[in-house]
Amino acid sequence: MTEATTNLMFEHLRAIRADIARLRDDGAEIKARLGNLESGQSHLVAAWAESSVRMDGLASRLDRIERRLDLREAEPA
């Protein structure tokens, strides 16, 4: 091989290695962002569960108030 051919091959190899390094960095960034999304999703699920528990408690309290004030309609037997 001539020196020009060898130099051209080395240039291409350097470019390929640089591209691979950029892809590796992009992959690391994507993993970090995905982790943040998963964390945010888990916080939303926890908040939703807490809201559900609070709504159940409010429904229970409302039932109790309706019973005490005789505001309930007669339930079919």
All heavy atoms as a GROMACS GRO file, in nm:
protein
  604
    1MET      N    1   0.084  -0.118   0.000
    1MET     CA    2   0.000   0.000   0.000
    1MET      C    3   0.088   0.124   0.000
    1MET      O    4   0.193   0.127   0.063
    1MET     CB    5  -0.086   0.003   0.126
    1MET     CG    6  -0.220  -0.063   0.110
    1MET     SD    7  -0.327  -0.019   0.245
    1MET     CE    8  -0.326  -0.175   0.331
    2THR      N    9   0.037   0.224  -0.063
    2THR     CA   10   0.113   0.349  -0.065
    2THR      C   11   0.084   0.426   0.063
    2THR      O   12  -0.011   0.398   0.136
    2THR     CB   13   0.072   0.434  -0.186
    2THR    OG1   14  -0.064   0.472  -0.171
    2THR    CG2   15   0.092   0.358  -0.316
    3GLU      N   16   0.168   0.522   0.085
    3GLU     CA   17   0.153   0.603   0.206
    3GLU      C   18   0.023   0.683   0.202
    3GLU      O   19  -0.043   0.701   0.305
    3GLU     CB   20   0.272   0.699   0.219
    3GLU     CG   21   0.274   0.769   0.353
    3GLU     CD   22   0.402   0.849   0.372
    3GLU    OE1   23   0.507   0.812   0.319
    3GLU    OE2   24   0.393   0.951   0.443
    4ALA      N   25  -0.018   0.728   0.085
    4ALA     CA   26  -0.143   0.804   0.071
    4ALA      C   27  -0.262   0.717   0.107
    4ALA      O   28  -0.355   0.762   0.176
    4ALA     CB   29  -0.156   0.857  -0.071
    5THR      N   30  -0.261   0.593   0.064
    5THR     CA   31  -0.370   0.500   0.094
    5THR      C   32  -0.374   0.471   0.244
    5THR      O   33  -0.482   0.469   0.305
    5THR     CB   34  -0.351   0.368   0.018
    5THR    OG1   35  -0.336   0.395  -0.121
    5THR    CG2   36  -0.468   0.275   0.038
    6THR      N   37  -0.258   0.452   0.303
    6THR     CA   38  -0.251   0.426   0.447
    6THR      C   39  -0.304   0.546   0.526
    6THR      O   40  -0.382   0.529   0.621
    6THR     CB   41  -0.106   0.394   0.488
    6THR    OG1   42  -0.058   0.286   0.411
    6THR    CG2   43  -0.098   0.359   0.635
    7ASN      N   44  -0.263   0.665   0.485
    7ASN     CA   45  -0.311   0.786   0.554
    7ASN      C   46  -0.462   0.801   0.540
    7ASN      O   47  -0.531   0.841   0.635
    7ASN     CB   48  -0.241   0.911   0.499
    7ASN     CG   49  -0.098   0.920   0.546
    7ASN    OD1   50  -0.062   0.861   0.648
    7ASN    ND2   51  -0.015   0.992   0.473
    8LEU      N   52  -0.516   0.770   0.422
    8LEU     CA   53  -0.660   0.778   0.400
    8LEU      C   54  -0.734   0.680   0.490
    8LEU      O   55  -0.838   0.713   0.549
    8LEU     CB   56  -0.691   0.750   0.252
    8LEU     CG   57  -0.838   0.761   0.210
    8LEU    CD1   58  -0.890   0.902   0.236
    8LEU    CD2   59  -0.852   0.725   0.064
    9MET      N   60  -0.681   0.558   0.503
    9MET     CA   61  -0.743   0.459   0.590
    9MET      C   62  -0.742   0.506   0.736
    9MET      O   63  -0.843   0.493   0.807
    9MET     CB   64  -0.669   0.324   0.580
    9MET     CG   65  -0.707   0.247   0.457
    9MET     SD   66  -0.635   0.080   0.442
    9MET     CE   67  -0.546   0.051   0.588
   10PHE      N   68  -0.629   0.564   0.778
   10PHE     CA   69  -0.621   0.613   0.916
   10PHE      C   70  -0.719   0.729   0.939
   10PHE      O   71  -0.779   0.740   1.046
   10PHE     CB   72  -0.479   0.655   0.951
   10PHE     CG   73  -0.388   0.539   0.980
   10PHE    CD1   74  -0.261   0.533   0.926
   10PHE    CD2   75  -0.429   0.435   1.063
   10PHE    CE1   76  -0.176   0.427   0.954
   10PHE    CE2   77  -0.345   0.329   1.091
   10PHE     CZ   78  -0.220   0.324   1.036
   11GLU      N   79  -0.738   0.815   0.840
   11GLU     CA   80  -0.835   0.924   0.853
   11GLU      C   81  -0.976   0.869   0.870
   11GLU      O   82  -1.052   0.916   0.954
   11GLU     CB   83  -0.830   1.014   0.729
   11GLU     CG   84  -0.714   1.110   0.726
   11GLU     CD   85  -0.718   1.199   0.602
   11GLU    OE1   86  -0.830   1.247   0.569
   11GLU    OE2   87  -0.613   1.218   0.540
   12HIS      N   88  -1.008   0.769   0.789
   12HIS     CA   89  -1.141   0.708   0.801
   12HIS      C   90  -1.158   0.640   0.937
   12HIS      O   91  -1.264   0.650   0.999
   12HIS     CB   92  -1.164   0.606   0.688
   12HIS     CG   93  -1.197   0.669   0.557
   12HIS    ND1   94  -1.314   0.738   0.536
   12HIS    CD2   95  -1.129   0.675   0.440
   12HIS    CE1   96  -1.317   0.782   0.412
   12HIS    NE2   97  -1.204   0.745   0.351
   13LEU      N   98  -1.055   0.571   0.983
   13LEU     CA   99  -1.064   0.506   1.114
   13LEU      C  100  -1.080   0.608   1.226
   13LEU      O  101  -1.158   0.586   1.320
   13LEU     CB  102  -0.940   0.419   1.139
   13LEU     CG  103  -0.932   0.291   1.056
   13LEU    CD1  104  -0.797   0.223   1.078
   13LEU    CD2  105  -1.045   0.197   1.092
   14ARG      N  106  -1.009   0.720   1.217
   14ARG     CA  107  -1.025   0.826   1.319
   14ARG      C  108  -1.167   0.881   1.317
   14ARG      O  109  -1.228   0.905   1.422
   14ARG     CB  110  -0.925   0.938   1.294
   14ARG     CG  111  -0.789   0.909   1.346
   14ARG     CD  112  -0.699   1.034   1.341
   14ARG     NE  113  -0.562   0.991   1.319
   14ARG     CZ  114  -0.497   0.994   1.202
   14ARG    NH1  115  -0.554   1.042   1.095
   14ARG    NH2  116  -0.374   0.950   1.193
   15ALA      N  117  -1.221   0.901   1.195
   15ALA     CA  118  -1.358   0.953   1.183
   15ALA      C  119  -1.458   0.853   1.241
   15ALA      O  120  -1.553   0.891   1.311
   15ALA     CB  121  -1.390   0.983   1.037
   16ILE      N  122  -1.437   0.725   1.214
   16ILE     CA  123  -1.526   0.621   1.267
   16ILE      C  124  -1.519   0.618   1.419
   16ILE      O  125  -1.621   0.609   1.488
   16ILE     CB  126  -1.492   0.483   1.206
   16ILE    CG1  127  -1.530   0.481   1.058
   16ILE    CG2  128  -1.562   0.371   1.281
   16ILE    CD1  129  -1.477   0.359   0.982
   17ARG      N  130  -1.399   0.628   1.474
   17ARG     CA  131  -1.384   0.627   1.620
   17ARG      C  132  -1.450   0.749   1.683
   17ARG      O  133  -1.512   0.739   1.789
   17ARG     CB  134  -1.236   0.620   1.658
   17ARG     CG  135  -1.174   0.484   1.627
   17ARG     CD  136  -1.031   0.479   1.666
   17ARG     NE  137  -1.026   0.469   1.812
   17ARG     CZ  138  -0.914   0.465   1.881
   17ARG    NH1  139  -0.797   0.469   1.818
   17ARG    NH2  140  -0.916   0.455   2.012
   18ALA      N  141  -1.439   0.865   1.616
   18ALA     CA  142  -1.503   0.986   1.667
   18ALA      C  143  -1.656   0.969   1.665
   18ALA      O  144  -1.725   1.009   1.761
   18ALA     CB  145  -1.461   1.106   1.585
   19ASP      N  146  -1.708   0.910   1.557
   19ASP     CA  147  -1.852   0.886   1.549
   19ASP      C  148  -1.898   0.790   1.658
   19ASP      O  149  -2.002   0.812   1.722
   19ASP     CB  150  -1.890   0.828   1.412
   19ASP     CG  151  -1.880   0.931   1.300
   19ASP    OD1  152  -1.876   1.052   1.330
   19ASP    OD2  153  -1.876   0.888   1.182
   20ILE      N  154  -1.822   0.687   1.683
   20ILE     CA  155  -1.857   0.590   1.788
   20ILE      C  156  -1.855   0.658   1.925
   20ILE      O  157  -1.942   0.634   2.009
   20ILE     CB  158  -1.762   0.469   1.784
   20ILE    CG1  159  -1.791   0.386   1.658
   20ILE    CG2  160  -1.776   0.383   1.909
   20ILE    CD1  161  -1.692   0.275   1.633
   21ALA      N  162  -1.758   0.745   1.947
   21ALA     CA  163  -1.751   0.817   2.076
   21ALA      C  164  -1.874   0.906   2.093
   21ALA      O  165  -1.932   0.912   2.202
   21ALA     CB  166  -1.624   0.900   2.083
   22ARG      N  167  -1.916   0.974   1.985
   22ARG     CA  168  -2.037   1.058   1.993
   22ARG      C  169  -2.159   0.972   2.020
   22ARG      O  170  -2.247   1.010   2.100
   22ARG     CB  171  -2.055   1.138   1.864
   22ARG     CG  172  -1.971   1.264   1.857
   22ARG     CD  173  -2.015   1.356   1.744
   22ARG     NE  174  -1.997   1.294   1.612
   22ARG     CZ  175  -1.886   1.300   1.540
   22ARG    NH1  176  -1.781   1.365   1.586
   22ARG    NH2  177  -1.880   1.243   1.421
   23LEU      N  178  -2.168   0.857   1.955
   23LEU     CA  179  -2.282   0.767   1.979
   23LEU      C  180  -2.283   0.718   2.123
   23LEU      O  181  -2.390   0.706   2.185
   23LEU     CB  182  -2.276   0.648   1.884
   23LEU     CG  183  -2.308   0.678   1.738
   23LEU    CD1  184  -2.279   0.555   1.651
   23LEU    CD2  185  -2.453   0.721   1.722
   24ARG      N  186  -2.167   0.689   2.177
   24ARG     CA  187  -2.158   0.645   2.317
   24ARG      C  188  -2.207   0.756   2.410
   24ARG      O  189  -2.282   0.730   2.505
   24ARG     CB  190  -2.014   0.607   2.350
   24ARG     CG  191  -2.000   0.540   2.485
   24ARG     CD  192  -1.856   0.498   2.514
   24ARG     NE  193  -1.811   0.398   2.416
   24ARG     CZ  194  -1.701   0.411   2.343
   24ARG    NH1  195  -1.624   0.518   2.355
   24ARG    NH2  196  -1.666   0.316   2.259
   25ASP      N  197  -2.165   0.880   2.383
   25ASP     CA  198  -2.211   0.993   2.464
   25ASP      C  199  -2.362   1.012   2.453
   25ASP      O  200  -2.430   1.038   2.552
   25ASP     CB  201  -2.138   1.121   2.424
   25ASP     CG  202  -1.990   1.119   2.459
   25ASP    OD1  203  -1.950   1.035   2.543
   25ASP    OD2  204  -1.915   1.200   2.402
   26ASP      N  205  -2.413   1.000   2.330
   26ASP     CA  206  -2.557   1.014   2.309
   26ASP      C  207  -2.632   0.904   2.385
   26ASP      O  208  -2.737   0.930   2.444
   26ASP     CB  209  -2.592   1.007   2.161
   26ASP     CG  210  -2.550   1.131   2.083
   26ASP    OD1  211  -2.514   1.232   2.146
   26ASP    OD2  212  -2.550   1.125   1.958
   27GLY      N  213  -2.581   0.783   2.382
   27GLY     CA  214  -2.644   0.672   2.454
   27GLY      C  215  -2.648   0.699   2.604
   27GLY      O  216  -2.749   0.672   2.670
   28ALA      N  217  -2.540   0.753   2.657
   28ALA     CA  218  -2.536   0.784   2.801
   28ALA      C  219  -2.638   0.894   2.834
   28ALA      O  220  -2.708   0.886   2.937
   28ALA     CB  221  -2.396   0.829   2.842
   29GLU      N  222  -2.649   0.993   2.747
   29GLU     CA  223  -2.747   1.100   2.770
   29GLU      C  224  -2.890   1.045   2.763
   29GLU      O  225  -2.974   1.080   2.846
   29GLU     CB  226  -2.731   1.210   2.665
   29GLU     CG  227  -2.829   1.325   2.683
   29GLU     CD  228  -2.821   1.430   2.574
   29GLU    OE1  229  -2.727   1.424   2.492
   29GLU    OE2  230  -2.910   1.515   2.570
   30ILE      N  231  -2.915   0.958   2.668
   30ILE     CA  232  -3.048   0.898   2.655
   30ILE      C  233  -3.082   0.815   2.778
   30ILE      O  234  -3.195   0.821   2.829
   30ILE     CB  235  -3.058   0.814   2.526
   30ILE    CG1  236  -3.058   0.907   2.405
   30ILE    CG2  237  -3.181   0.725   2.526
   30ILE    CD1  238  -3.041   0.835   2.272
   31LYS      N  239  -2.986   0.741   2.829
   31LYS     CA  240  -3.010   0.662   2.951
   31LYS      C  241  -3.044   0.752   3.069
   31LYS      O  242  -3.134   0.723   3.148
   31LYS     CB  243  -2.888   0.578   2.985
   31LYS     CG  244  -2.871   0.455   2.900
   31LYS     CD  245  -2.748   0.376   2.944
   31LYS     CE  246  -2.724   0.256   2.857
   31LYS     NZ  247  -2.604   0.182   2.898
   32ALA      N  248  -2.971   0.863   3.081
   32ALA     CA  249  -2.997   0.956   3.192
   32ALA      C  250  -3.136   1.017   3.179
   32ALA      O  251  -3.210   1.027   3.278
   32ALA     CB  252  -2.891   1.065   3.195
   33ARG      N  253  -3.173   1.057   3.057
   33ARG     CA  254  -3.304   1.116   3.037
   33ARG      C  255  -3.415   1.016   3.062
   33ARG      O  256  -3.520   1.049   3.119
   33ARG     CB  257  -3.314   1.174   2.896
   33ARG     CG  258  -3.220   1.294   2.876
   33ARG     CD  259  -3.222   1.345   2.735
   33ARG     NE  260  -3.349   1.413   2.712
   33ARG     CZ  261  -3.381   1.468   2.596
   33ARG    NH1  262  -3.298   1.462   2.494
   33ARG    NH2  263  -3.497   1.528   2.581
   34LEU      N  264  -3.395   0.892   3.021
   34LEU     CA  265  -3.493   0.787   3.045
   34LEU      C  266  -3.510   0.764   3.195
   34LEU      O  267  -3.622   0.746   3.245
   34LEU     CB  268  -3.452   0.657   2.975
   34LEU     CG  269  -3.546   0.539   2.993
   34LEU    CD1  270  -3.685   0.570   2.938
   34LEU    CD2  271  -3.488   0.417   2.924
   35GLY      N  272  -3.399   0.765   3.267
   35GLY     CA  273  -3.406   0.751   3.413
   35GLY      C  274  -3.488   0.863   3.476
   35GLY      O  275  -3.568   0.840   3.567
   36ASN      N  276  -3.469   0.985   3.425
   36ASN     CA  277  -3.547   1.099   3.476
   36ASN      C  278  -3.696   1.082   3.446
   36ASN      O  279  -3.781   1.114   3.530
   36ASN     CB  280  -3.496   1.230   3.417
   36ASN     CG  281  -3.361   1.269   3.471
   36ASN    OD1  282  -3.322   1.228   3.579
   36ASN    ND2  283  -3.288   1.349   3.395
   37LEU      N  284  -3.727   1.034   3.326
   37LEU     CA  285  -3.867   1.010   3.291
   37LEU      C  286  -3.930   0.904   3.380
   37LEU      O  287  -4.043   0.919   3.427
   37LEU     CB  288  -3.878   0.967   3.144
   37LEU     CG  289  -3.857   1.075   3.040
   37LEU    CD1  290  -3.852   1.014   2.901
   37LEU    CD2  291  -3.968   1.178   3.048
   38GLU      N  292  -3.856   0.796   3.404
   38GLU     CA  293  -3.908   0.690   3.490
   38GLU      C  294  -3.929   0.741   3.632
   38GLU      O  295  -4.028   0.706   3.697
   38GLU     CB  296  -3.813   0.571   3.489
   38GLU     CG  297  -3.812   0.495   3.359
   38GLU     CD  298  -3.705   0.387   3.353
   38GLU    OE1  299  -3.606   0.396   3.430
   38GLU    OE2  300  -3.720   0.294   3.271
   39SER      N  301  -3.839   0.822   3.679
   39SER     CA  302  -3.852   0.879   3.813
   39SER      C  303  -3.975   0.970   3.821
   39SER      O  304  -4.054   0.962   3.916
   39SER     CB  305  -3.727   0.958   3.848
   39SER     OG  306  -3.740   1.021   3.972
   40GLY      N  307  -3.993   1.053   3.720
   40GLY     CA  308  -4.110   1.141   3.717
   40GLY      C  309  -4.239   1.062   3.711
   40GLY      O  310  -4.338   1.096   3.777
   41GLN      N  311  -4.238   0.954   3.633
   41GLN     CA  312  -4.358   0.870   3.622
   41GLN      C  313  -4.390   0.807   3.757
   41GLN      O  314  -4.506   0.801   3.797
   41GLN     CB  315  -4.338   0.762   3.517
   41GLN     CG  316  -4.459   0.674   3.500
   41GLN     CD  317  -4.434   0.558   3.406
   41GLN    OE1  318  -4.320   0.526   3.374
   41GLN    NE2  319  -4.539   0.494   3.363
   42SER      N  320  -4.289   0.762   3.828
   42SER     CA  321  -4.315   0.698   3.958
   42SER      C  322  -4.372   0.800   4.057
   42SER      O  323  -4.459   0.766   4.138
   42SER     CB  324  -4.188   0.634   4.014
   42SER     OG  325  -4.093   0.732   4.049
   43HIS      N  326  -4.327   0.925   4.048
   43HIS     CA  327  -4.383   1.029   4.136
   43HIS      C  328  -4.530   1.055   4.102
   43HIS      O  329  -4.612   1.075   4.192
   43HIS     CB  330  -4.302   1.158   4.125
   43HIS     CG  331  -4.167   1.150   4.186
   43HIS    ND1  332  -4.146   1.153   4.322
   43HIS    CD2  333  -4.045   1.137   4.130
   43HIS    CE1  334  -4.016   1.142   4.347
   43HIS    NE2  335  -3.954   1.132   4.232
   44LEU      N  336  -4.562   1.056   3.972
   44LEU     CA  337  -4.701   1.076   3.932
   44LEU      C  338  -4.790   0.961   3.979
   44LEU      O  339  -4.902   0.983   4.026
   44LEU     CB  340  -4.711   1.090   3.780
   44LEU     CG  341  -4.658   1.220   3.721
   44LEU    CD1  342  -4.658   1.213   3.569
   44LEU    CD2  343  -4.740   1.338   3.769
   45VAL      N  344  -4.741   0.839   3.968
   45VAL     CA  345  -4.819   0.723   4.012
   45VAL      C  346  -4.842   0.731   4.164
   45VAL      O  347  -4.953   0.704   4.212
   45VAL     CB  348  -4.749   0.591   3.973
   45VAL    CG1  349  -4.811   0.473   4.042
   45VAL    CG2  350  -4.752   0.574   3.822
   46ALA      N  351  -4.740   0.770   4.237
   46ALA     CA  352  -4.754   0.781   4.382
   46ALA      C  353  -4.856   0.890   4.417
   46ALA      O  354  -4.940   0.871   4.507
   46ALA     CB  355  -4.619   0.810   4.447
   47ALA      N  356  -4.850   1.003   4.347
   47ALA     CA  357  -4.945   1.111   4.373
   47ALA      C  358  -5.087   1.067   4.338
   47ALA      O  359  -5.183   1.100   4.410
   47ALA     CB  360  -4.907   1.235   4.292
   48TRP      N  361  -5.102   0.992   4.229
   48TRP     CA  362  -5.234   0.942   4.191
   48TRP      C  363  -5.288   0.847   4.297
   48TRP      O  364  -5.406   0.854   4.333
   48TRP     CB  365  -5.225   0.873   4.055
   48TRP     CG  366  -5.355   0.815   4.010
   48TRP    CD1  367  -5.461   0.881   3.960
   48TRP    CD2  368  -5.393   0.678   4.018
   48TRP    NE1  369  -5.563   0.793   3.932
   48TRP    CE2  370  -5.524   0.667   3.967
   48TRP    CE3  371  -5.327   0.563   4.060
   48TRP    CZ2  372  -5.590   0.546   3.959
   48TRP    CZ3  373  -5.395   0.442   4.053
   48TRP    CH2  374  -5.524   0.435   4.002
   49ALA      N  375  -5.204   0.761   4.348
   49ALA     CA  376  -5.248   0.666   4.451
   49ALA      C  377  -5.290   0.741   4.577
   49ALA      O  378  -5.391   0.707   4.640
   49ALA     CB  379  -5.135   0.568   4.482
   50GLU      N  380  -5.213   0.843   4.614
   50GLU     CA  381  -5.247   0.921   4.732
   50GLU      C  382  -5.381   0.992   4.712
   50GLU      O  383  -5.464   0.997   4.802
   50GLU     CB  384  -5.137   1.024   4.760
   50GLU     CG  385  -5.161   1.105   4.885
   50GLU     CD  386  -5.050   1.204   4.911
   50GLU    OE1  387  -4.938   1.185   4.861
   50GLU    OE2  388  -5.076   1.303   4.983
   51SER      N  389  -5.404   1.046   4.593
   51SER     CA  390  -5.530   1.112   4.563
   51SER      C  391  -5.646   1.014   4.572
   51SER      O  392  -5.754   1.047   4.623
   51SER     CB  393  -5.527   1.175   4.424
   51SER     OG  394  -5.432   1.277   4.418
   52SER      N  395  -5.624   0.894   4.523
   52SER     CA  396  -5.727   0.791   4.528
   52SER      C  397  -5.763   0.758   4.672
   52SER      O  398  -5.882   0.744   4.706
   52SER     CB  399  -5.679   0.667   4.454
   52SER     OG  400  -5.776   0.566   4.457
   53VAL      N  401  -5.663   0.746   4.756
   53VAL     CA  402  -5.688   0.715   4.898
   53VAL      C  403  -5.766   0.830   4.963
   53VAL      O  404  -5.862   0.807   5.039
   53VAL     CB  405  -5.554   0.690   4.972
   53VAL    CG1  406  -5.574   0.688   5.122
   53VAL    CG2  407  -5.492   0.561   4.924
   54ARG      N  408  -5.729   0.952   4.931
   54ARG     CA  409  -5.800   1.068   4.989
   54ARG      C  410  -5.945   1.072   4.942
   54ARG      O  411  -6.036   1.102   5.019
   54ARG     CB  412  -5.730   1.197   4.950
   54ARG     CG  413  -5.604   1.222   5.027
   54ARG     CD  414  -5.544   1.353   4.987
   54ARG     NE  415  -5.429   1.384   5.070
   54ARG     CZ  416  -5.368   1.499   5.068
   54ARG    NH1  417  -5.407   1.595   4.988
   54ARG    NH2  418  -5.264   1.520   5.146
   55MET      N  419  -5.969   1.043   4.813
   55MET     CA  420  -6.105   1.044   4.761
   55MET      C  421  -6.188   0.935   4.826
   55MET      O  422  -6.307   0.955   4.855
   55MET     CB  423  -6.103   1.030   4.608
   55MET     CG  424  -6.056   1.156   4.540
   55MET     SD  425  -6.039   1.152   4.360
   55MET     CE  426  -6.166   1.047   4.306
   56ASP      N  427  -6.128   0.819   4.850
   56ASP     CA  428  -6.200   0.712   4.920
   56ASP      C  429  -6.240   0.758   5.060
   56ASP      O  430  -6.351   0.731   5.106
   56ASP     CB  431  -6.114   0.586   4.929
   56ASP     CG  432  -6.099   0.516   4.796
   56ASP    OD1  433  -6.177   0.546   4.704
   56ASP    OD2  434  -6.006   0.433   4.784
   57GLY      N  435  -6.149   0.827   5.126
   57GLY     CA  436  -6.179   0.878   5.260
   57GLY      C  437  -6.291   0.981   5.257
   57GLY      O  438  -6.380   0.981   5.343
   58LEU      N  439  -6.289   1.068   5.156
   58LEU     CA  440  -6.396   1.168   5.145
   58LEU      C  441  -6.530   1.103   5.115
   58LEU      O  442  -6.633   1.145   5.169
   58LEU     CB  443  -6.361   1.270   5.035
   58LEU     CG  444  -6.248   1.367   5.068
   58LEU    CD1  445  -6.214   1.452   4.947
   58LEU    CD2  446  -6.287   1.456   5.186
   59ALA      N  447  -6.531   1.000   5.031
   59ALA     CA  448  -6.655   0.929   5.001
   59ALA      C  449  -6.710   0.865   5.128
   59ALA      O  450  -6.832   0.868   5.153
   59ALA     CB  451  -6.631   0.825   4.894
   60SER      N  452  -6.622   0.809   5.208
   60SER     CA  453  -6.664   0.747   5.334
   60SER      C  454  -6.724   0.851   5.428
   60SER      O  455  -6.830   0.828   5.490
   60SER     CB  456  -6.544   0.679   5.397
   60SER     OG  457  -6.568   0.648   5.530
   61ARG      N  458  -6.659   0.965   5.436
   61ARG     CA  459  -6.710   1.072   5.524
   61ARG      C  460  -6.844   1.124   5.474
   61ARG      O  461  -6.935   1.149   5.553
   61ARG     CB  462  -6.609   1.186   5.531
   61ARG     CG  463  -6.482   1.148   5.607
   61ARG     CD  464  -6.378   1.256   5.600
   61ARG     NE  465  -6.424   1.374   5.673
   61ARG     CZ  466  -6.360   1.491   5.670
   61ARG    NH1  467  -6.249   1.504   5.599
   61ARG    NH2  468  -6.406   1.593   5.736
   62LEU      N  469  -6.858   1.138   5.343
   62LEU     CA  470  -6.984   1.185   5.287
   62LEU      C  471  -7.096   1.085   5.314
   62LEU      O  472  -7.208   1.126   5.349
   62LEU     CB  473  -6.968   1.209   5.136
   62LEU     CG  474  -7.090   1.262   5.063
   62LEU    CD1  475  -7.132   1.398   5.120
   62LEU    CD2  476  -7.061   1.273   4.916
   63ASP      N  477  -7.067   0.958   5.300
   63ASP     CA  478  -7.168   0.856   5.332
   63ASP      C  479  -7.213   0.868   5.477
   63ASP      O  480  -7.333   0.860   5.507
   63ASP     CB  481  -7.112   0.716   5.308
   63ASP     CG  482  -7.103   0.680   5.162
   63ASP    OD1  483  -7.168   0.747   5.079
   63ASP    OD2  484  -7.030   0.584   5.130
   64ARG      N  485  -7.119   0.886   5.567
   64ARG     CA  486  -7.150   0.898   5.709
   64ARG      C  487  -7.237   1.022   5.735
   64ARG      O  488  -7.336   1.015   5.810
   64ARG     CB  489  -7.021   0.904   5.789
   64ARG     CG  490  -7.035   0.862   5.930
   64ARG     CD  491  -6.904   0.844   6.004
   64ARG     NE  492  -6.811   0.955   5.984
   64ARG     CZ  493  -6.686   0.942   5.939
   64ARG    NH1  494  -6.638   0.823   5.908
   64ARG    NH2  495  -6.608   1.046   5.924
   65ILE      N  496  -7.205   1.134   5.671
   65ILE     CA  497  -7.283   1.257   5.688
   65ILE      C  498  -7.424   1.237   5.635
   65ILE      O  499  -7.522   1.278   5.699
   65ILE     CB  500  -7.213   1.375   5.617
   65ILE    CG1  501  -7.085   1.412   5.690
   65ILE    CG2  502  -7.305   1.496   5.606
   65ILE    CD1  503  -6.995   1.507   5.613
   66GLU      N  504  -7.437   1.177   5.518
   66GLU     CA  505  -7.569   1.152   5.460
   66GLU      C  506  -7.654   1.064   5.550
   66GLU      O  507  -7.775   1.088   5.568
   66GLU     CB  508  -7.556   1.089   5.322
   66GLU     CG  509  -7.508   1.184   5.215
   66GLU     CD  510  -7.486   1.116   5.081
   66GLU    OE1  511  -7.468   0.991   5.077
   66GLU    OE2  512  -7.484   1.187   4.979
   67ARG      N  513  -7.592   0.964   5.609
   67ARG     CA  514  -7.666   0.874   5.700
   67ARG      C  515  -7.712   0.950   5.824
   67ARG      O  516  -7.827   0.936   5.868
   67ARG     CB  517  -7.577   0.758   5.742
   67ARG     CG  518  -7.603   0.632   5.664
   67ARG     CD  519  -7.533   0.517   5.730
   67ARG     NE  520  -7.403   0.563   5.776
   67ARG     CZ  521  -7.285   0.510   5.742
   67ARG    NH1  522  -7.280   0.405   5.668
   67ARG    NH2  523  -7.172   0.559   5.783
   68ARG      N  524  -7.626   1.032   5.880
   68ARG     CA  525  -7.660   1.106   6.002
   68ARG      C  526  -7.772   1.206   5.977
   68ARG      O  527  -7.856   1.230   6.065
   68ARG     CB  528  -7.539   1.179   6.057
   68ARG     CG  529  -7.442   1.090   6.126
   68ARG     CD  530  -7.329   1.169   6.185
   68ARG     NE  531  -7.231   1.080   6.246
   68ARG     CZ  532  -7.115   1.120   6.291
   68ARG    NH1  533  -7.079   1.247   6.282
   68ARG    NH2  534  -7.031   1.035   6.346
   69LEU      N  535  -7.774   1.267   5.859
   69LEU     CA  536  -7.874   1.368   5.830
   69LEU      C  537  -7.995   1.310   5.755
   69LEU      O  538  -8.083   1.386   5.714
   69LEU     CB  539  -7.812   1.481   5.746
   69LEU     CG  540  -7.699   1.558   5.813
   69LEU    CD1  541  -7.642   1.661   5.718
   69LEU    CD2  542  -7.748   1.626   5.940
   70ASP      N  543  -7.997   1.180   5.740
   70ASP     CA  544  -8.106   1.112   5.666
   70ASP      C  545  -8.125   1.174   5.527
   70ASP      O  546  -8.238   1.203   5.487
   70ASP     CB  547  -8.238   1.116   5.745
   70ASP     CG  548  -8.240   1.016   5.856
   70ASP    OD1  549  -8.172   0.912   5.844
   70ASP    OD2  550  -8.312   1.039   5.956
   71LEU      N  551  -8.019   1.195   5.460
   71LEU     CA  552  -8.026   1.252   5.325
   71LEU      C  553  -8.022   1.145   5.216
   71LEU      O  554  -8.039   1.176   5.099
   71LEU     CB  555  -7.909   1.349   5.301
   71LEU     CG  556  -7.907   1.472   5.389
   71LEU    CD1  557  -7.781   1.554   5.361
   71LEU    CD2  558  -8.031   1.555   5.367
   72ARG      N  559  -8.003   1.023   5.256
   72ARG     CA  560  -7.997   0.915   5.159
   72ARG      C  561  -8.135   0.873   5.116
   72ARG      O  562  -8.228   0.865   5.198
   72ARG     CB  563  -7.927   0.794   5.219
   72ARG     CG  564  -7.781   0.807   5.217
   72ARG     CD  565  -7.726   0.668   5.230
   72ARG     NE  566  -7.587   0.673   5.184
   72ARG     CZ  567  -7.504   0.578   5.206
   72ARG    NH1  568  -7.541   0.471   5.268
   72ARG    NH2  569  -7.381   0.588   5.162
   73GLU      N  570  -8.148   0.843   4.988
   73GLU     CA  571  -8.273   0.786   4.941
   73GLU      C  572  -8.273   0.639   4.979
   73GLU      O  573  -8.169   0.577   4.997
   73GLU     CB  574  -8.283   0.801   4.789
   73GLU     CG  575  -8.293   0.946   4.746
   73GLU     CD  576  -8.307   0.960   4.596
   73GLU    OE1  577  -8.337   0.860   4.530
   73GLU    OE2  578  -8.286   1.070   4.547
   74ALA      N  579  -8.391   0.586   4.986
   74ALA     CA  580  -8.401   0.445   5.024
   74ALA      C  581  -8.336   0.358   4.918
   74ALA      O  582  -8.361   0.373   4.800
   74ALA     CB  583  -8.548   0.407   5.040
   75GLU      N  584  -8.251   0.270   4.965
   75GLU     CA  585  -8.181   0.180   4.872
   75GLU      C  586  -8.270   0.062   4.845
   75GLU      O  587  -8.333   0.007   4.936
   75GLU     CB  588  -8.049   0.136   4.933
   75GLU     CG  589  -7.951   0.248   4.948
   75GLU     CD  590  -7.818   0.200   5.007
   75GLU    OE1  591  -7.795   0.078   5.012
   75GLU    OE2  592  -7.738   0.286   5.046
   76PRO      N  593  -8.275   0.018   4.716
   76PRO     CA  594  -8.359  -0.100   4.686
   76PRO      C  595  -8.304  -0.224   4.754
   76PRO      O  596  -8.185  -0.241   4.766
   76PRO     CB  597  -8.352  -0.111   4.534
   76PRO     CG  598  -8.237  -0.025   4.492
   76PRO     CD  599  -8.209   0.072   4.602
   77ALA      N  600  -8.394  -0.308   4.798
   77ALA     CA  601  -8.355  -0.429   4.870
   77ALA      C  602  -8.314  -0.540   4.780
   77ALA      O  603  -8.323  -0.551   4.668
   77ALA     CB  604  -8.468  -0.476   4.959
   0.00000   0.00000   0.00000
